[in-house]
Amino acid sequence: MGFIGLMFWLILFVLCWPLALMALLMWPLVWLLTLPFRLIGLSVEAVFALLKAILFLPARVLGWRPAR
């Protein structure tokens, strides 16, 4: 969460403690609901990395090196 997130939560707790407690209790449920989307994003990123590796394979075989 980080320091900034903690400070926002503490300010919310002081101003409206029922909303802050509800947010604290709902966070694990939100995390579980977003988990499939993160897994799909990871899979799509892996597919694009594989496609890039396949497309650049002929150039790498012929000795191409990326610019530094």
Biopython code that builds the backbone (N, CA, C, O; Angstrom):
import numpy as np
from Bio.PDB.StructureBuilder import StructureBuilder

atoms = [
    (1, "MET", "N", (0.832, -1.181, 0.000)),
    (1, "MET", "CA", (0.000, 0.000, 0.000)),
    (1, "MET", "C", (0.874, 1.240, 0.000)),
    (1, "MET", "O", (0.552, 2.209, -0.689)),
    (2, "GLY", "N", (1.929, 1.244, 0.722)),
    (2, "GLY", "CA", (2.831, 2.394, 0.719)),
    (2, "GLY", "C", (2.438, 3.440, 1.742)),
    (2, "GLY", "O", (1.361, 3.395, 2.336)),
    (3, "PHE", "N", (3.345, 4.379, 1.926)),
    (3, "PHE", "CA", (3.154, 5.425, 2.932)),
    (3, "PHE", "C", (2.004, 6.363, 2.575)),
    (3, "PHE", "O", (1.216, 6.748, 3.438)),
    (4, "ILE", "N", (1.914, 6.732, 1.282)),
    (4, "ILE", "CA", (0.854, 7.655, 0.849)),
    (4, "ILE", "C", (-0.516, 7.005, 1.039)),
    (4, "ILE", "O", (-1.454, 7.648, 1.512)),
    (5, "GLY", "N", (-0.626, 5.737, 0.673)),
    (5, "GLY", "CA", (-1.893, 5.026, 0.848)),
    (5, "GLY", "C", (-2.287, 4.933, 2.314)),
    (5, "GLY", "O", (-3.459, 5.076, 2.661)),
    (6, "LEU", "N", (-1.304, 4.694, 3.170)),
    (6, "LEU", "CA", (-1.577, 4.636, 4.603)),
    (6, "LEU", "C", (-2.063, 5.985, 5.129)),
    (6, "LEU", "O", (-2.981, 6.052, 5.947)),
    (7, "MET", "N", (-1.432, 7.064, 4.645)),
    (7, "MET", "CA", (-1.853, 8.399, 5.092)),
    (7, "MET", "C", (-3.278, 8.715, 4.636)),
    (7, "MET", "O", (-4.064, 9.279, 5.397)),
    (8, "PHE", "N", (-3.614, 8.347, 3.384)),
    (8, "PHE", "CA", (-4.984, 8.562, 2.898)),
    (8, "PHE", "C", (-5.983, 7.762, 3.731)),
    (8, "PHE", "O", (-7.058, 8.260, 4.067)),
    (9, "TRP", "N", (-5.623, 6.516, 4.063)),
    (9, "TRP", "CA", (-6.530, 5.701, 4.855)),
    (9, "TRP", "C", (-6.718, 6.292, 6.253)),
    (9, "TRP", "O", (-7.833, 6.302, 6.776)),
    (10, "LEU", "N", (-5.631, 6.787, 6.864)),
    (10, "LEU", "CA", (-5.741, 7.395, 8.197)),
    (10, "LEU", "C", (-6.592, 8.664, 8.160)),
    (10, "LEU", "O", (-7.382, 8.904, 9.073)),
    (11, "ILE", "N", (-6.438, 9.477, 7.114)),
    (11, "ILE", "CA", (-7.286, 10.674, 6.978)),
    (11, "ILE", "C", (-8.741, 10.268, 6.816)),
    (11, "ILE", "O", (-9.628, 10.862, 7.428)),
    (12, "LEU", "N", (-8.992, 9.246, 5.984)),
    (12, "LEU", "CA", (-10.359, 8.751, 5.818)),
    (12, "LEU", "C", (-10.896, 8.207, 7.134)),
    (12, "LEU", "O", (-12.070, 8.401, 7.447)),
    (13, "PHE", "N", (-10.056, 7.530, 7.907)),
    (13, "PHE", "CA", (-10.483, 6.980, 9.191)),
    (13, "PHE", "C", (-10.888, 8.092, 10.163)),
    (13, "PHE", "O", (-11.856, 7.948, 10.910)),
    (14, "VAL", "N", (-10.151, 9.186, 10.150)),
    (14, "VAL", "CA", (-10.470, 10.303, 11.048)),
    (14, "VAL", "C", (-11.755, 11.000, 10.601)),
    (14, "VAL", "O", (-12.591, 11.358, 11.430)),
    (15, "LEU", "N", (-11.912, 11.192, 9.281)),
    (15, "LEU", "CA", (-13.067, 11.932, 8.778)),
    (15, "LEU", "C", (-14.341, 11.090, 8.762)),
    (15, "LEU", "O", (-15.416, 11.580, 9.108)),
    (16, "CYS", "N", (-14.220, 9.833, 8.363)),
    (16, "CYS", "CA", (-15.412, 8.985, 8.250)),
    (16, "CYS", "C", (-15.013, 7.549, 8.572)),
    (16, "CYS", "O", (-14.730, 6.765, 7.665)),
    (17, "TRP", "N", (-14.989, 7.203, 9.844)),
    (17, "TRP", "CA", (-14.466, 5.903, 10.240)),
    (17, "TRP", "C", (-15.304, 4.721, 9.759)),
    (17, "TRP", "O", (-14.719, 3.667, 9.508)),
    (18, "PRO", "N", (-16.646, 4.813, 9.608)),
    (18, "PRO", "CA", (-17.351, 3.629, 9.070)),
    (18, "PRO", "C", (-16.953, 3.308, 7.626)),
    (18, "PRO", "O", (-16.818, 2.141, 7.258)),
    (19, "LEU", "N", (-16.767, 4.347, 6.819)),
    (19, "LEU", "CA", (-16.346, 4.125, 5.435)),
    (19, "LEU", "C", (-14.936, 3.543, 5.386)),
    (19, "LEU", "O", (-14.652, 2.679, 4.557)),
    (20, "ALA", "N", (-14.060, 4.006, 6.259)),
    (20, "ALA", "CA", (-12.692, 3.487, 6.302)),
    (20, "ALA", "C", (-12.672, 2.021, 6.730)),
    (20, "ALA", "O", (-11.922, 1.224, 6.167)),
    (21, "LEU", "N", (-13.479, 1.665, 7.708)),
    (21, "LEU", "CA", (-13.533, 0.263, 8.141)),
    (21, "LEU", "C", (-14.139, -0.627, 7.056)),
    (21, "LEU", "O", (-13.704, -1.763, 6.868)),
    (22, "MET", "N", (-15.152, -0.107, 6.337)),
    (22, "MET", "CA", (-15.741, -0.877, 5.248)),
    (22, "MET", "C", (-14.712, -1.103, 4.141)),
    (22, "MET", "O", (-14.626, -2.195, 3.580)),
    (23, "ALA", "N", (-13.929, -0.060, 3.829)),
    (23, "ALA", "CA", (-12.884, -0.200, 2.814)),
    (23, "ALA", "C", (-11.841, -1.218, 3.254)),
    (23, "ALA", "O", (-11.362, -2.010, 2.443)),
    (24, "LEU", "N", (-11.491, -1.200, 4.523)),
    (24, "LEU", "CA", (-10.502, -2.142, 5.042)),
    (24, "LEU", "C", (-11.015, -3.582, 4.979)),
    (24, "LEU", "O", (-10.253, -4.500, 4.676)),
    (25, "LEU", "N", (-12.290, -3.779, 5.262)),
    (25, "LEU", "CA", (-12.865, -5.123, 5.239)),
    (25, "LEU", "C", (-13.151, -5.606, 3.820)),
    (25, "LEU", "O", (-13.132, -6.812, 3.572)),
    (26, "MET", "N", (-13.415, -4.700, 2.888)),
    (26, "MET", "CA", (-13.741, -5.082, 1.517)),
    (26, "MET", "C", (-12.496, -5.299, 0.657)),
    (26, "MET", "O", (-12.592, -5.892, -0.417)),
    (27, "TRP", "N", (-11.324, -4.828, 1.108)),
    (27, "TRP", "CA", (-10.114, -4.919, 0.287)),
    (27, "TRP", "C", (-9.763, -6.356, -0.124)),
    (27, "TRP", "O", (-9.411, -6.562, -1.286)),
    (28, "PRO", "N", (-9.839, -7.361, 0.761)),
    (28, "PRO", "CA", (-9.540, -8.731, 0.308)),
    (28, "PRO", "C", (-10.513, -9.219, -0.768)),
    (28, "PRO", "O", (-10.108, -9.943, -1.677)),
    (29, "LEU", "N", (-11.777, -8.838, -0.679)),
    (29, "LEU", "CA", (-12.754, -9.238, -1.693)),
    (29, "LEU", "C", (-12.437, -8.573, -3.037)),
    (29, "LEU", "O", (-12.519, -9.219, -4.082)),
    (30, "VAL", "N", (-12.084, -7.312, -3.014)),
    (30, "VAL", "CA", (-11.711, -6.600, -4.247)),
    (30, "VAL", "C", (-10.469, -7.238, -4.844)),
    (30, "VAL", "O", (-10.385, -7.400, -6.062)),
    (31, "TRP", "N", (-9.512, -7.598, -4.018)),
    (31, "TRP", "CA", (-8.288, -8.247, -4.497)),
    (31, "TRP", "C", (-8.614, -9.578, -5.170)),
    (31, "TRP", "O", (-8.054, -9.897, -6.219)),
    (32, "LEU", "N", (-9.517, -10.355, -4.572)),
    (32, "LEU", "CA", (-9.908, -11.633, -5.175)),
    (32, "LEU", "C", (-10.651, -11.434, -6.485)),
    (32, "LEU", "O", (-10.477, -12.222, -7.414)),
    (33, "LEU", "N", (-11.473, -10.400, -6.578)),
    (33, "LEU", "CA", (-12.224, -10.154, -7.808)),
    (33, "LEU", "C", (-11.316, -9.683, -8.949)),
    (33, "LEU", "O", (-11.599, -9.974, -10.112)),
    (34, "THR", "N", (-10.234, -8.965, -8.643)),
    (34, "THR", "CA", (-9.342, -8.474, -9.695)),
    (34, "THR", "C", (-8.253, -9.479, -10.069)),
    (34, "THR", "O", (-7.553, -9.280, -11.062)),
    (35, "LEU", "N", (-8.101, -10.532, -9.308)),
    (35, "LEU", "CA", (-7.057, -11.521, -9.583)),
    (35, "LEU", "C", (-7.168, -12.147, -10.973)),
    (35, "LEU", "O", (-6.145, -12.260, -11.649)),
    (36, "PRO", "N", (-8.351, -12.561, -11.439)),
    (36, "PRO", "CA", (-8.418, -13.131, -12.795)),
    (36, "PRO", "C", (-7.983, -12.152, -13.881)),
    (36, "PRO", "O", (-7.354, -12.560, -14.857)),
    (37, "PHE", "N", (-8.305, -10.876, -13.729)),
    (37, "PHE", "CA", (-7.909, -9.889, -14.728)),
    (37, "PHE", "C", (-6.391, -9.720, -14.762)),
    (37, "PHE", "O", (-5.805, -9.545, -15.830)),
    (38, "ARG", "N", (-5.762, -9.771, -13.595)),
    (38, "ARG", "CA", (-4.300, -9.685, -13.567)),
    (38, "ARG", "C", (-3.669, -10.912, -14.200)),
    (38, "ARG", "O", (-2.649, -10.802, -14.880)),
    (39, "LEU", "N", (-4.266, -12.085, -13.983)),
    (39, "LEU", "CA", (-3.736, -13.304, -14.610)),
    (39, "LEU", "C", (-3.906, -13.268, -16.127)),
    (39, "LEU", "O", (-3.018, -13.710, -16.857)),
    (40, "ILE", "N", (-5.034, -12.747, -16.608)),
    (40, "ILE", "CA", (-5.239, -12.611, -18.049)),
    (40, "ILE", "C", (-4.224, -11.635, -18.622)),
    (40, "ILE", "O", (-3.657, -11.888, -19.684)),
    (41, "GLY", "N", (-3.985, -10.519, -17.933)),
    (41, "GLY", "CA", (-2.994, -9.556, -18.397)),
    (41, "GLY", "C", (-1.603, -10.155, -18.463)),
    (41, "GLY", "O", (-0.860, -9.890, -19.408)),
    (42, "LEU", "N", (-1.240, -10.954, -17.481)),
    (42, "LEU", "CA", (0.062, -11.614, -17.475)),
    (42, "LEU", "C", (0.175, -12.585, -18.646)),
    (42, "LEU", "O", (1.219, -12.662, -19.293)),
    (43, "SER", "N", (-0.900, -13.328, -18.921)),
    (43, "SER", "CA", (-0.891, -14.276, -20.032)),
    (43, "SER", "C", (-0.761, -13.562, -21.373)),
    (43, "SER", "O", (-0.002, -14.001, -22.237)),
    (44, "VAL", "N", (-1.491, -12.471, -21.554)),
    (44, "VAL", "CA", (-1.421, -11.713, -22.809)),
    (44, "VAL", "C", (-0.016, -11.138, -22.987)),
    (44, "VAL", "O", (0.521, -11.155, -24.094)),
    (45, "GLU", "N", (0.575, -10.637, -21.924)),
    (45, "GLU", "CA", (1.937, -10.111, -22.002)),
    (45, "GLU", "C", (2.923, -11.210, -22.390)),
    (45, "GLU", "O", (3.846, -10.962, -23.166)),
    (46, "ALA", "N", (2.740, -12.412, -21.865)),
    (46, "ALA", "CA", (3.626, -13.532, -22.204)),
    (46, "ALA", "C", (3.468, -13.922, -23.670)),
    (46, "ALA", "O", (4.455, -14.242, -24.331)),
    (47, "VAL", "N", (2.240, -13.901, -24.186)),
    (47, "VAL", "CA", (2.013, -14.230, -25.596)),
    (47, "VAL", "C", (2.693, -13.210, -26.495)),
    (47, "VAL", "O", (3.312, -13.588, -27.490)),
    (48, "PHE", "N", (2.591, -11.922, -26.169)),
    (48, "PHE", "CA", (3.244, -10.893, -26.972)),
    (48, "PHE", "C", (4.767, -11.029, -26.917)),
    (48, "PHE", "O", (5.444, -10.809, -27.922)),
    (49, "ALA", "N", (5.303, -11.387, -25.764)),
    (49, "ALA", "CA", (6.756, -11.601, -25.661)),
    (49, "ALA", "C", (7.190, -12.783, -26.524)),
    (49, "ALA", "O", (8.245, -12.738, -27.157)),
    (50, "LEU", "N", (6.382, -13.833, -26.550)),
    (50, "LEU", "CA", (6.696, -14.995, -27.385)),
    (50, "LEU", "C", (6.648, -14.625, -28.862)),
    (50, "LEU", "O", (7.529, -15.019, -29.627)),
    (51, "LEU", "N", (5.625, -13.868, -29.274)),
    (51, "LEU", "CA", (5.521, -13.439, -30.671)),
    (51, "LEU", "C", (6.713, -12.558, -31.070)),
    (51, "LEU", "O", (7.251, -12.693, -32.169)),
    (52, "LYS", "N", (7.113, -11.670, -30.180)),
    (52, "LYS", "CA", (8.271, -10.817, -30.461)),
    (52, "LYS", "C", (9.528, -11.670, -30.621)),
    (52, "LYS", "O", (10.320, -11.438, -31.535)),
    (53, "ALA", "N", (9.717, -12.650, -29.744)),
    (53, "ALA", "CA", (10.889, -13.514, -29.836)),
    (53, "ALA", "C", (10.884, -14.310, -31.136)),
    (53, "ALA", "O", (11.934, -14.500, -31.750)),
    (54, "ILE", "N", (9.708, -14.779, -31.560)),
    (54, "ILE", "CA", (9.619, -15.545, -32.809)),
    (54, "ILE", "C", (9.899, -14.642, -34.010)),
    (54, "ILE", "O", (10.603, -15.040, -34.938)),
    (55, "LEU", "N", (9.348, -13.427, -33.993)),
    (55, "LEU", "CA", (9.541, -12.521, -35.130)),
    (55, "LEU", "C", (10.986, -12.033, -35.248)),
    (55, "LEU", "O", (11.464, -11.821, -36.362)),
    (56, "PHE", "N", (11.677, -11.855, -34.158)),
    (56, "PHE", "CA", (13.047, -11.362, -34.197)),
    (56, "PHE", "C", (14.085, -12.483, -34.278)),
    (56, "PHE", "O", (15.283, -12.209, -34.354)),
    (57, "LEU", "N", (13.646, -13.726, -34.262)),
    (57, "LEU", "CA", (14.586, -14.841, -34.310)),
    (57, "LEU", "C", (15.465, -14.833, -35.565)),
    (57, "LEU", "O", (16.674, -15.025, -35.440)),
    (58, "PRO", "N", (14.915, -14.618, -36.771)),
    (58, "PRO", "CA", (15.806, -14.598, -37.944)),
    (58, "PRO", "C", (16.874, -13.514, -37.862)),
    (58, "PRO", "O", (18.022, -13.747, -38.241)),
    (59, "ALA", "N", (16.514, -12.342, -37.376)),
    (59, "ALA", "CA", (17.501, -11.268, -37.260)),
    (59, "ALA", "C", (18.576, -11.628, -36.240)),
    (59, "ALA", "O", (19.752, -11.333, -36.455)),
    (60, "ARG", "N", (18.200, -12.241, -35.167)),
    (60, "ARG", "CA", (19.198, -12.621, -34.148)),
    (60, "ARG", "C", (20.113, -13.720, -34.656)),
    (60, "ARG", "O", (21.301, -13.743, -34.337)),
    (61, "VAL", "N", (19.561, -14.631, -35.446)),
    (61, "VAL", "CA", (20.389, -15.701, -36.012)),
    (61, "VAL", "C", (21.435, -15.118, -36.963)),
    (61, "VAL", "O", (22.564, -15.604, -37.036)),
    (62, "LEU", "N", (21.031, -14.036, -37.711)),
    (62, "LEU", "CA", (21.957, -13.409, -38.650)),
    (62, "LEU", "C", (22.915, -12.444, -37.979)),
    (62, "LEU", "O", (23.747, -11.852, -38.667)),
    (63, "GLY", "N", (22.840, -12.257, -36.670)),
    (63, "GLY", "CA", (23.829, -11.475, -35.941)),
    (63, "GLY", "C", (23.403, -10.075, -35.566)),
    (63, "GLY", "O", (24.255, -9.287, -35.154)),
    (64, "TRP", "N", (22.151, -9.720, -35.683)),
    (64, "TRP", "CA", (21.691, -8.388, -35.295)),
    (64, "TRP", "C", (21.754, -8.224, -33.786)),
    (64, "TRP", "O", (21.365, -9.124, -33.042)),
    (65, "ARG", "N", (22.238, -7.087, -33.340)),
    (65, "ARG", "CA", (22.288, -6.774, -31.917)),
    (65, "ARG", "C", (21.556, -5.465, -31.692)),
    (65, "ARG", "O", (21.681, -4.553, -32.509)),
    (66, "PRO", "N", (20.792, -5.340, -30.608)),
    (66, "PRO", "CA", (20.097, -4.081, -30.344)),
    (66, "PRO", "C", (21.076, -2.945, -30.049)),
    (66, "PRO", "O", (22.143, -3.171, -29.479)),
    (67, "ALA", "N", (20.709, -1.724, -30.439)),
    (67, "ALA", "CA", (21.550, -0.558, -30.191)),
    (67, "ALA", "C", (21.623, -0.283, -28.697)),
    (67, "ALA", "O", (20.646, -0.454, -27.968)),
    (68, "ARG", "N", (22.786, 0.142, -28.262)),
    (68, "ARG", "CA", (22.950, 0.415, -26.821)),
    (68, "ARG", "C", (22.921, 1.864, -26.543)),
    (68, "ARG", "O", (23.044, 2.273, -25.388)),
]
sb = StructureBuilder()
sb.init_structure("model")
sb.init_model(0)
sb.init_chain("A")
sb.init_seg("    ")
for serial, (resi, resn, name, xyz) in enumerate(atoms, 1):
    if name == "N":
        sb.init_residue(resn, " ", resi, " ")
    sb.init_atom(name, np.array(xyz, "f"), 0.0, 1.0, " ", f" {name:<3s}", serial, name[0])
structure = sb.get_structure()
